[in-house]
Amino acid sequence: MKLEKQITNEELLELTKKAFENNDVAEFLCGEKGYACPISHFVPANVPTDFSRIIDFGVYKLYEETKNEKIVAKFEEAILYLLDCDPAKNWIAFMVCWNQIRNEKRHEAPFKFINQELIEKLKETLLKHEKELRVCKEWQGWNEENGL
């Protein structure tokens, strides 16, 4: 895994603004199209972007700054879009939702949108692609017998 230069929280907020303005939220969540947020060298994983940082210091900060409900809608829309993509993107949607659920439970999220319908869609999608996810070697699955 190649270590990349970390970006500041201010740079991350600017990247977040750009992604939401360009309707590239799904790509932002996946670290695609120049939207990558390199993970800390202290994180023992090889993933495409730093999910918790982009949520906490990107999406949440943008929402707190603007109080624009369209941010919440676009965020949820991007997650639903990723659930209709390939298994690796399904896993990204799961990781983003996991972070959101954790933040909602800890009362650290400035908005809530996780509901039973979304949780059921997540479960259904992950179970549907379980075999592909178990053998996916794209990130954390490298050199792992059971993939992701």
C-alpha positions in Angstrom: 0.0 0.0 0.0 1.4 3.4 -1.0 1.2 6.1 1.6 -0.3 9.3 0.3 -0.1 12.8 1.7 -2.9 13.5 4.1 -5.3 16.4 3.3 -6.3 19.0 5.9 -9.8 19.2 7.2 -10.2 22.5 5.3 -9.1 20.8 2.0 -11.5 18.0 2.8 -14.4 20.4 3.3 -13.5 22.1 -0.1 -13.5 18.6 -1.7 -16.9 17.9 -0.2 -18.3 21.1 -1.5 -17.1 20.3 -4.9 -18.5 16.8 -4.9 -22.0 18.0 -3.8 -22.0 20.9 -6.2 -21.1 18.6 -9.1 -23.5 15.8 -8.0 -20.5 13.5 -7.6 -21.4 12.4 -4.1 -21.2 8.6 -4.9 -17.8 9.1 -6.5 -16.8 11.2 -3.4 -17.8 8.3 -1.1 -15.8 5.9 -3.3 -12.7 8.1 -3.5 -13.1 8.2 -7.3 -12.7 11.1 -9.8 -10.0 12.8 -7.8 -12.1 12.7 -4.6 -9.8 10.4 -2.5 -9.2 11.3 1.1 -6.1 9.2 2.0 -6.4 7.3 5.2 -3.9 7.8 8.0 -0.9 5.6 8.1 -2.0 4.5 11.5 -5.2 2.8 10.1 -4.5 -0.9 9.6 -6.5 -1.1 6.3 -6.2 -0.7 2.6 -9.4 1.1 1.6 -10.1 3.6 -1.2 -10.8 6.6 1.1 -11.2 7.5 4.7 -14.9 7.0 5.3 -15.1 8.3 8.8 -13.2 11.5 8.0 -15.2 12.3 4.9 -18.4 11.9 6.9 -17.3 13.8 10.0 -15.2 16.5 8.5 -16.7 16.6 5.1 -20.5 15.9 4.9 -21.3 16.9 8.5 -19.2 20.1 8.4 -20.9 21.1 5.1 -24.3 20.4 6.5 -23.5 22.4 9.7 -22.2 25.3 7.6 -25.2 25.5 5.3 -28.1 23.7 7.1 -29.2 22.7 3.6 -31.4 19.6 3.7 -30.5 18.8 0.1 -27.1 17.6 1.5 -28.8 14.9 3.5 -30.9 13.9 0.5 -27.9 13.7 -1.8 -25.9 11.7 0.8 -28.7 9.2 1.1 -29.3 9.1 -2.7 -25.6 8.3 -3.2 -25.8 5.4 -0.7 -28.8 4.0 -2.5 -27.1 4.3 -5.8 -24.0 2.4 -4.5 -26.3 -0.4 -3.3 -27.3 -0.9 -6.9 -23.8 -1.1 -8.2 -21.1 -3.8 -8.1 -20.3 -5.7 -4.8 -17.3 -3.5 -3.9 -19.5 -0.4 -4.1 -22.1 -2.2 -2.0 -19.4 -2.7 0.6 -18.6 1.1 0.5 -22.3 1.9 1.0 -22.3 -0.5 4.0 -19.2 1.2 5.5 -20.7 4.7 5.1 -23.9 3.5 6.7 -22.0 1.9 9.5 -20.3 5.2 10.3 -23.6 7.1 10.0 -25.4 4.6 12.3 -22.5 4.8 14.9 -22.7 8.6 14.8 -26.5 8.6 15.1 -26.3 6.2 18.1 -23.7 8.4 19.8 -25.7 11.6 19.1 -22.7 12.9 17.0 -24.6 13.1 13.7 -26.1 16.6 12.9 -28.9 14.8 11.0 -30.5 11.3 10.9 -31.7 9.3 7.9 -31.0 5.7 8.7 -34.3 3.9 8.9 -35.5 0.3 8.9 -36.1 0.4 5.1 -32.5 1.4 4.4 -31.2 -1.2 6.8 -33.2 -3.9 5.1 -31.9 -2.8 1.7 -28.4 -3.0 3.0 -28.9 -6.5 4.4 -30.6 -7.7 1.2 -27.8 -6.3 -1.0 -25.0 -7.7 1.1 -26.6 -11.1 1.3 -27.3 -11.1 -2.5 -23.6 -10.4 -3.2 -22.1 -12.4 -0.3 -20.2 -14.8 -2.5 -18.6 -12.0 -4.6 -17.7 -10.0 -1.4 -16.0 -13.0 0.2 -13.6 -13.4 -2.7 -13.1 -9.6 -3.5 -9.5 -8.8 -3.1 -9.7 -5.1 -4.0 -8.9 -3.6 -0.6 -9.0 -5.2 2.8 -9.3 -8.6 1.1 -5.8 -8.6 -0.2 -4.1 -11.8 0.8 -7.1 -12.8 2.8 -8.6 -16.2 2.2 -12.2 -14.9 2.6 -11.9 -11.6 0.8 -13.7 -8.5 2.3 
